[in-house]
């Protein structure tokens, strides 16, 4: 899960994120993007960079991420 806050353009963030395969939810000045992915550095680094660029593009504050650990 990736967290965005602020008074920027949440609607456009939601649209772009959905097109990129994320499930989106939130209200007012908060958006949470969800996906299932590996969290090793090689997998996670480009997604983290993308979140930071989306925050800048939509004038939002990217507040970081959290994840559940899933084992097989």
Secondary structure, DSSP 8 states (H G I E B T S, - for coil): -EEEESSS-HHHHHHHHHHTT-EEEEETTEEEEE-----SHHHHHHHHHHHHHHHHHTT-EEEEE-------
